[in-house]
């Protein structure tokens, strides 16, 4: 009986491992990019039920050329594609900025890495607002999305 239990536990573990390997993002598509504005809406946090503010981005102009103005926002909308529909996966967003760097965590950096919670076949967005503390950083900005150490998508912007 003990050996049957051990075999059953092994089969369950192997099945779970195989399912986890099949739950993945196969590619990421940039669906929109450019200058956006945003609205803040109040919503209930599904986990706690508490009221939270969420920002919703609205595309104003699809462009890769960004005027360097404090307060202007630009970003991307992306779609993780894979199976099964609605499955969760992990990713990494890397924002690479010109030499002067942006303020992040109290210091200037040329690269910001942010963890992403991806949902298969569900569009998400990420943006940056040119803030007074960092100022305008002219040059090429790159927004990259990585999944399992593979770059799945990239969008470049030129801030003038």
Order of alpha helices (4+ residues) and beta strands (2+ residues): alpha-beta-beta-beta-beta-beta-beta-beta-beta-beta-beta-beta
